[in-house]
Amino acid sequence: MIKLLLFCLLLLTSWPLALAVLVLYPLIWLVLLPFRIVGIAVGGVFALIHALLFLPARVIRAI
């Protein structure tokens, strides 16, 4: 909701800039998409390493 209000405020103050943002936002989102995918993969690798490192402690605690 806040993004819509900010866009409306930008549209009222500077409509050419608002139209440029409206056109460029999907392009910027597409450019940043691979970085999000890499971030998810790196987070998964860190979670796997964390689980492997703490596995002996969980096994000992379960006994």
C-alpha positions as CSV (number, residue, x, y, z in Angstrom):
1,M,0.0,0.0,0.0
2,I,2.9,2.4,0.8
3,K,4.4,1.8,-2.6
4,L,1.2,2.8,-4.3
5,L,0.9,5.9,-2.2
6,L,4.5,6.8,-3.0
7,F,3.9,6.2,-6.7
8,C,0.8,8.5,-6.6
9,L,2.8,11.2,-4.9
10,L,5.5,10.9,-7.5
11,L,2.9,11.0,-10.2
12,L,1.5,14.2,-8.8
13,T,4.9,15.9,-8.5
14,S,6.7,14.6,-11.6
15,W,4.7,12.6,-14.0
16,P,7.5,11.9,-16.5
17,L,9.7,10.5,-13.8
18,A,6.7,8.4,-12.6
19,L,6.2,7.0,-16.1
20,A,9.9,6.2,-16.3
21,V,9.7,4.3,-13.0
22,L,6.6,2.5,-14.2
23,V,8.5,1.3,-17.3
24,L,11.9,0.6,-15.8
25,Y,10.7,-1.2,-12.6
26,P,10.0,-4.6,-14.4
27,L,13.3,-4.4,-16.2
28,I,15.2,-3.7,-13.0
29,W,13.3,-6.6,-11.3
30,L,14.4,-8.9,-14.1
31,V,18.0,-7.8,-13.8
32,L,18.0,-8.5,-10.0
33,L,16.2,-11.8,-10.3
34,P,19.4,-13.9,-10.7
35,F,20.9,-12.3,-7.6
36,R,17.8,-13.4,-5.6
37,I,18.2,-17.0,-6.9
38,V,21.8,-17.1,-6.0
39,G,20.9,-15.7,-2.5
40,I,18.4,-18.5,-2.0
41,A,20.9,-21.1,-3.1
42,V,23.7,-19.7,-0.8
43,G,21.2,-19.6,2.1
44,G,20.4,-23.3,1.4
45,V,24.0,-24.2,1.4
46,F,24.6,-22.4,4.7
47,A,21.6,-24.2,6.2
48,L,23.0,-27.5,5.1
49,I,26.4,-26.8,6.5
50,H,24.8,-25.7,9.8
51,A,22.7,-28.9,10.0
52,L,25.8,-31.0,9.3
53,L,27.9,-29.3,11.9
54,F,25.2,-29.6,14.6
55,L,24.2,-33.1,13.8
56,P,26.5,-34.8,16.4
57,A,25.1,-32.5,19.1
58,R,21.6,-33.4,18.2
59,V,22.4,-37.1,18.2
60,I,24.0,-36.9,21.6
61,R,21.1,-34.8,23.0
62,A,18.7,-37.4,21.7
63,I,20.4,-40.3,23.6
